[in-house]
Amino acid sequence: MATTGQSVPQGHAAIPPQNDDPRTDAATRRRRASPWRILKPVQGQIRFAMAISAGSALFGLAVMVLLMGVVQRLLEAPDQVPWPWFAGVALCTVGAYVARLGAFNQAHYAAFRLERILREGLAGRLARVSLGYVETQGAGALAKVIHDDVKALHVFVADSTPLYARAYVTPVVTLVLLVALDLRLALVALAVLALGYGILTRAQRRRRDMVRAYNAAREKVSAAVVEYVQAMPVVRNFDSGKMSFGRYQAALDGYLAVMLDWYRAAGFPARFSWLVLSPMPTLTLVLGAGLWLTALGDLAPARWLGVLLLCTGMAESMMPMMMLRHMIEKVALSVARIEEVMAAPELDAGQGGAPAADPAAPALSFEGVTFSYGPDLAPALHEISFEVARGSVTALVGPSGAGKTTVARLIPRFWDVDAGRIALGGTDIRAMSTDALLQQVAFVFQESFLFADTIAANIRIGRPGASEAEVIAAARAAQAHGFIEALPQGYDTPVGERGVFLSGGQRQRIAIARALLQNRPILVLDEATAFADPENEAELIAALSALMRGRTVIMVAHRLATIRDADQILVFDRGRIAERGRHAELVAQGGLYARLWNNYETAQNWSLGGARSPAAVPNEEVA
Ligand SMILES: Nc1ncnc2c1ncn2[C@@H]1O[C@H](COP(=O)(O)OP(=O)(O)OP(=O)(O)O)[C@@H](O)[C@H]1O
């Protein structure tokens, strides 16, 4: 189906451009970008490739003209072989091929350079945008831009730019030569071309609508495939695949209907126009007209032959032009997506260093912080204010969706606050450089990212210069040394893509070892025990205790037992702090926390036996 490379698709108006990407939103479609802008960094090299390619086209046309000369000489003096003309033909043929090869070489070099420049630019940009942007876009979608969309541009530069020059130079020069040789035959050839173009343009009239319908149908198929595959474990257990397969089937049927409609609407005229634009009709007509003119004694045979030779190339020279239209449409969506990432707002990082050691200021403070995830969304946090004293532990609890994770993520500036400020040691975090901020705070989130490297390397990310003894000490404190030692290659065991060879609890302990090595004064834990199974929960809690010792801690707590001893508990409810205090005070208050605690305890005592008693089921979701 794809029409990449240099092959010319038959009846290609019937083939819609490829856009198999569900990420293409309406805004992107509106902003279909021209590819030329993005090629600027390698513009010089591309122009050079185009110039060589134009040279190759001129050599090709020179071959035709010289062949005409050969025939003329042979007609004038049949017993004398016109060797110089033959030599000219041979030289120009070699020249055409060498120039063509050179053009494609240059275009490929430019494509490789561009690929590298774009990937570096995109990666650099992503390092400067807010983490919130990365999270909202989705790592998969961004990786696709860096990989697939950049690749699409590579293909465009490598294969299309030389064709571009040929597509313009050949028809124009051919036409000039034809007119110079014989205006009447030139007009015949032009008439055939005009007819072919007319039909093709008619065939493409509904193209834009069809492309839209086609893209929508493809997106539905993509989404249905992803759903079908991702939901496979659930599907197998519950509906033996019938329901989600039904959705997939419906998407495929819709896709087929669009394709058939397209084919019916554009298929025949498109194929017909390709037939008209192929060399045969032009040659037949020019041959007939030439015969007639020769019979009238009004056309020299050598000229006639020259026209025939040029006409063969003329129809063919139109092919690249049509192919290019298709290629540019195809690459425009990739360009739009690349430009969108390149235009993503950068985090306005301050230049300041670490906060001044103001002993009177709290380690961390939220001062009237209001934040919403988007201009049209209700605030996730309303005027949140609290202080965290140095060396103390603050726990964030509350029902699901109350805003706890949002608080944790605002500290490393996943997003910036809409109103109010967040300060470390009295300094607004927006005034600190990214490095200075990160030197103060370590984070352990629900799902810790492990690189496809060894366990030791993953721990060492915390402090690249750490010695082996320090890595092992951190792993010991994080209760990870035991299971690492038991692995066949110990600390040199590769953890696989995103740590798939390790359990959730093991991955978390490696992340804790990493944070221990970082040794930063403030620690933010977001549901760090969420993946703990009963077997390693105790170890995980021991690891966290080691990490928390002597540090200022903010923790989003899943298991309320882990926060009984917290110095301060902030109870969130619908984006506000509903209650605050220590465990005993809050339980005594008999409010939201007391209810959450009660439910938590009930849940802890819940057993299969208890499940038979309806009273034992908790009725409110615990954070
Ligand atoms: N990326 C996002 N885009 C838009 N809204 C979001 C986003 N993340 C969270 N929200 C919304 O912000 C509110 C607070 O969410 P948050 O994740 O902070 O709650 P939470 O208390 O941590 O919940 P949970 O305990 O279930 O993780 C919720 O209403 C949620 O729907």
The ligand as an SDF file (V2000), in Angstrom:
LIG
                    3D

 31 33  0  0  0  0  0  0  0  0999 V2000
   -2.6780   14.9720   33.6680 N   0  0  0  0  0  0  0  0  0  0  0  0
   -3.8840   15.3840   34.1100 C   0  0  0  0  0  0  0  0  0  0  0  0
   -4.6790   16.1010   33.2960 N   0  0  0  0  0  0  0  0  0  0  0  0
   -5.8870   16.5490   33.6960 C   0  0  0  0  0  0  0  0  0  0  0  0
   -6.3900   16.3290   34.9280 N   0  0  0  0  0  0  0  0  0  0  0  0
   -5.6550   15.6220   35.8020 C   0  0  0  0  0  0  0  0  0  0  0  0
   -4.3600   15.1120   35.4310 C   0  0  0  0  0  0  0  0  0  0  0  0
   -3.8560   14.4510   36.4990 N   0  0  0  0  0  0  0  0  0  0  0  0
   -4.7820   14.5490   37.4790 C   0  0  0  0  0  0  0  0  0  0  0  0
   -5.8580   15.2450   37.0660 N   0  0  0  0  0  0  0  0  0  0  0  0
   -7.0550   15.5920   37.8660 C   0  0  0  0  0  0  0  0  0  0  0  0
   -6.6470   16.3680   38.9890 O   0  0  0  0  0  0  0  0  0  0  0  0
   -7.3380   15.9730   40.1450 C   0  0  0  0  0  0  0  0  0  0  0  0
   -6.3340   15.5630   41.2250 C   0  0  0  0  0  0  0  0  0  0  0  0
   -5.6590   14.4140   40.7990 O   0  0  0  0  0  0  0  0  0  0  0  0
   -4.5010   13.7430   41.6430 P   0  0  0  0  0  0  0  0  0  0  0  0
   -3.8750   12.6830   40.7870 O   0  0  0  0  0  0  0  0  0  0  0  0
   -3.6130   14.7780   42.1950 O   0  0  0  0  0  0  0  0  0  0  0  0
   -5.3230   13.0650   42.8030 O   0  0  0  0  0  0  0  0  0  0  0  0
   -4.8280   12.0390   43.9120 P   0  0  0  0  0  0  0  0  0  0  0  0
   -5.3780   12.5390   45.1900 O   0  0  0  0  0  0  0  0  0  0  0  0
   -3.3830   11.8300   43.8280 O   0  0  0  0  0  0  0  0  0  0  0  0
   -5.6140   10.7350   43.4690 O   0  0  0  0  0  0  0  0  0  0  0  0
   -5.1570    9.1870   43.5710 P   0  0  0  0  0  0  0  0  0  0  0  0
   -5.0850    8.8620   45.0050 O   0  0  0  0  0  0  0  0  0  0  0  0
   -6.2660    8.4470   42.9000 O   0  0  0  0  0  0  0  0  0  0  0  0
   -3.8620    9.0920   42.8490 O   0  0  0  0  0  0  0  0  0  0  0  0
   -8.2580   14.8390   39.7430 C   0  0  0  0  0  0  0  0  0  0  0  0
   -9.5420   15.3860   39.5450 O   0  0  0  0  0  0  0  0  0  0  0  0
   -7.6870   14.3340   38.4470 C   0  0  0  0  0  0  0  0  0  0  0  0
   -8.7300   13.8800   37.6110 O   0  0  0  0  0  0  0  0  0  0  0  0
  1  2  1  0
  2  3  1  0
  2  7  2  0
  3  4  2  0
  4  5  1  0
  5  6  2  0
  6  7  1  0
  6 10  1  0
  7  8  1  0
  8  9  2  0
  9 10  1  0
 10 11  1  0
 11 12  1  0
 11 30  1  0
 12 13  1  0
 13 14  1  0
 13 28  1  0
 14 15  1  0
 15 16  1  0
 16 17  2  0
 16 18  1  0
 16 19  1  0
 19 20  1  0
 20 21  2  0
 20 22  1  0
 20 23  1  0
 23 24  1  0
 24 25  2  0
 24 26  1  0
 24 27  1  0
 28 29  1  0
 28 30  1  0
 30 31  1  0
M  END
$$$$
